[in-house]
Amino acid sequence: LGNAPTEVKELAQAFNIMLSGLGDAWEQQRQFIGNISHELRTPLTVVSGYLQSLLRRSNNLNDYQREALETAGAEADRTVRLLQDLLDLARADSGYTRYHLEPLLLNDVVSEVVDMNAKFGERSIQITATENVEAIVDRERLKQVLINLLDNAIKYSTAAQPIDLIVERDEKQAIIRVRDRGIGIPLQDRGRIFERFYRVDADRARTTGGYGLGLAIVKTLVEGMGGKIMVRSTVGEGSEFTIVFQQ
Ligand code: ADP
């Protein structure tokens, strides 16, 4: 801006001040969400624990009492998960999420996810893995990503519709695909499902109990590890989420 007219310099300066103000406001908002999520999560976890222990220990509850405790417990758990998601996002935004990147065999990570999560055993998840596909990733974060995508594949399809988990590579990249044969995602929503709190047709999804944060976290984590995520889908036929890591 050396020789620029004074007006331009003043404008640039004003713009800089505005930008740094915006940065501060964003940082304050992030901290606020992080703090409040943390403060609420602790007592709610206690509430949830007591509700579970009441349910376990009381053997003479009538139907109404049992249902009330179960509903309160399920809602407390759902809210704890929401707060955990908000904390994860606040951390990622602040750059505090640390990634322990190391070269790993994707086949191993994928099998670990399916073997270690009993809930996935109840559904047919078919793993098709090319051997020795390696990528530089954070094992725990990648597992979190895959668990989220598999949870969705299960939520948005029926028990009779199998799910595929595929590991492959091309010349330049390692690829993981999570494919379901469920309800699919309408074209007009496809570009927005990775946004925070975005849910396709709240009515259709209400019974499944999410808040629309799962895919926002997935995208943040994948990109944090240097990867990319894409989706292809046909309504009524299913969806496929593809993650790629450059090799
Ligand atoms: P949640 O599942 O908690 O609502 P997500 O961020 O995981 O939130 O997903 C956002 C939206 O994208 C969901 O509400 C759902 O409508 C849609 N979606 C995600 N995964 C799938 C899938 N495998 N099949 C169909 N729709 C999906």
Residues whose N, C-alpha, C, O or C-beta is under 5 A from the ligand:
A	BS01	ADP	N152 A153 Y156 G184 I185 I193 Y198 R199 V200 A205 G210 Y211 G212 L213 G214 L215 A216 S239
